[in-house]
Amino acid sequence: MDGPAGAACVDTDADLVRRVAAGDRTALAALYEQHGQAILAQIVLAVGDRTLAEEVLQDTMLALWRSAASFRGEAKVRTWLIAIARRQARDRMRRHRVNTVADDILSGWPAAEPGPEELTLERAEAAVVAEAIAGLSTRYREILGLVYGASLSLAEAAEALQVPLGTVKSRLAGARAALASSLSTKGYTR
């Protein structure tokens, strides 16, 4: 695949998947570099816990390594990877029960990360929107994450969710309305 005037050959995502199927670890790393953050963001929206989402992302990349040969190229690679991640998250959530610790036990321990006050002061608008999104149902968080977070088209989101396009459109409209309502009750206007 030589480009015009001797331009360097750049592998497409589908080429990288084929190389992964052949056992090329650098191709796997390239796919992770290209899509890992978007997939992680989608998983966080689905499972609601970053640590668990990181585990699911690892499971997803392992599943990619093992099943790359099954990629038929009928969907974009990112869409295919998000579908794998959704299955991995669903399977992990079935097996995983979150252990919680009472607030009074943790109240004396310093937080390892900046507290909510510091984050809110640094990113007030983002915090309000994130809070509003967190209050939405999983279906609404997921569709917002696919369309806006992962930048999938509505058709690609439908494929990743394995639902009809009309369902994606209605979920997105519902998610937007619910988010707008939540933000307006919090006094947020833009």
C-alpha positions in Angstrom: 0.0 0.0 0.0 2.3 2.7 -1.1 0.9 6.2 -1.0 1.5 9.0 -3.5 5.1 10.2 -3.9 6.5 7.6 -1.6 4.4 8.4 1.4 4.8 6.1 4.3 2.4 3.2 4.6 0.0 3.6 7.5 -1.9 0.5 8.7 -5.7 0.9 8.9 -7.4 -0.4 12.0 -8.6 -3.5 10.0 -4.9 -4.1 9.0 -3.9 -3.9 12.6 -6.6 -6.5 13.6 -5.3 -8.8 10.9 -1.8 -8.4 12.2 -3.1 -9.1 15.8 -4.7 -12.3 14.4 -1.2 -13.2 13.1 0.3 -12.7 16.6 1.7 -9.2 16.2 1.9 -7.6 19.6 2.9 -4.2 18.3 -0.4 -4.2 16.3 -2.3 -4.9 19.5 -0.4 -2.1 21.2 -1.3 0.2 18.4 -5.0 -0.6 18.6 -4.9 -0.1 22.4 -3.2 3.3 21.8 -5.7 4.3 19.2 -8.9 3.1 20.9 -8.2 2.3 24.6 -9.3 5.6 26.1 -12.5 5.8 24.2 -13.3 2.2 25.1 -12.4 2.8 28.7 -14.6 5.8 28.9 -17.5 3.8 27.5 -16.9 1.0 30.0 -16.8 3.4 32.9 -20.2 4.7 31.8 -21.6 1.2 31.7 -20.1 -0.2 35.0 -19.8 3.0 37.0 -16.5 2.1 38.6 -13.1 3.1 37.1 -11.1 0.2 38.6 -13.6 -2.4 37.4 -13.7 -0.6 34.0 -9.9 -0.9 33.7 -10.2 -4.6 34.4 -12.8 -5.0 31.8 -10.6 -3.1 29.3 -7.8 -5.6 30.0 -10.3 -8.4 29.4 -11.4 -6.7 26.2 -7.8 -6.5 24.9 -7.2 -10.1 25.8 -10.4 -11.1 24.0 -9.2 -9.1 21.0 -5.9 -11.0 21.1 -7.7 -14.3 21.2 -10.5 -13.6 18.7 -8.9 -11.1 16.2 -9.2 -13.7 13.4 -13.0 -13.6 13.8 -13.1 -9.9 12.7 -15.0 -9.9 9.4 -14.7 -6.2 8.7 -18.4 -5.6 8.5 -18.1 -2.9 11.2 -15.6 -0.3 12.1 -12.9 -1.7 14.5 -13.9 0.7 17.2 -17.5 -0.4 17.0 -16.4 -4.1 17.1 -14.2 -3.4 20.1 -16.9 -1.6 22.0 -19.2 -4.5 21.4 -16.6 -6.9 22.8 -16.1 -4.5 25.8 -19.9 -4.5 26.5 -20.0 -8.3 26.6 -16.9 -8.4 28.8 -18.5 -5.8 31.1 -21.8 -7.7 31.2 -20.0 -10.9 32.1 -17.8 -9.2 34.7 -20.8 -7.5 36.3 -22.5 -10.9 36.6 -19.5 -12.3 38.5 -18.5 -9.2 40.4 -20.1 -7.9 43.6 -18.7 -4.6 44.8 -17.6 -4.7 48.4 -18.3 -1.5 50.2 -16.8 0.0 53.4 -18.9 2.1 55.7 -18.3 5.9 55.4 -17.4 6.2 59.1 -14.5 3.8 58.6 -13.1 5.8 55.7 -13.8 9.3 57.0 -10.5 9.6 58.8 -8.4 8.4 56.0 -6.9 11.0 53.6 -8.0 10.6 50.0 -5.3 9.6 47.5 -6.7 11.8 44.9 -7.9 15.4 45.0 -11.2 15.7 46.8 -14.5 16.7 45.2 -14.2 20.3 46.4 -10.9 20.8 44.5 -12.2 19.1 41.4 -15.4 21.1 41.4 -13.5 24.3 41.7 -11.2 23.4 38.9 -13.9 22.0 36.6 -17.3 23.3 37.9 -19.2 22.9 34.6 -17.8 19.5 33.8 -18.6 18.3 37.4 -22.2 19.5 37.1 -22.7 17.7 33.7 -20.9 14.6 34.9 -23.1 14.5 38.0 -26.2 14.9 35.9 -25.0 12.1 33.5 -24.2 9.8 36.5 -27.8 10.2 37.6 -29.2 9.0 34.3 -30.1 5.4 33.7 -27.5 3.0 32.3 -29.2 3.0 28.9 -29.0 6.8 28.7 -25.4 7.0 30.0 -24.4 4.3 27.5 -25.9 5.9 24.5 -24.4 9.3 25.4 -21.0 7.6 25.8 -21.2 5.9 22.5 -22.4 8.9 20.4 -20.5 11.7 22.2 -17.7 9.9 24.1 -16.7 7.3 21.5 -17.8 9.5 18.5 -19.8 6.6 16.9 -22.4 7.4 14.4 -26.0 6.4 15.2 -25.7 3.4 13.0 -22.4 2.3 14.6 -24.0 2.8 18.1 -26.9 0.6 17.0 -24.5 -2.0 15.8 -22.5 -1.9 19.1 -25.6 -2.1 21.2 -27.2 -4.7 18.8 -30.4 -2.8 18.6 -32.3 -1.1 15.7 -31.3 2.3 14.6 -34.7 3.7 15.7 -34.1 2.5 19.2 -30.8 4.3 19.3 -32.5 7.5 18.0 -35.2 7.3 20.7 -32.7 6.5 23.5 -30.5 9.4 22.4 -33.5 11.8 22.4 -34.6 10.5 25.8 -31.0 10.8 27.1 -30.8 14.4 25.9 -34.2 15.3 27.4 -33.3 13.6 30.7 -29.9 15.3 30.8 -31.4 18.7 30.0 -34.1 18.3 32.7 -31.5 17.2 35.3 -29.3 20.1 34.5 -32.1 22.6 34.7 -33.2 21.3 38.1 -29.6 21.9 39.3 -29.9 25.5 38.1 -27.4 25.0 35.2 -28.1 27.0 32.1 -25.8 27.6 29.2 
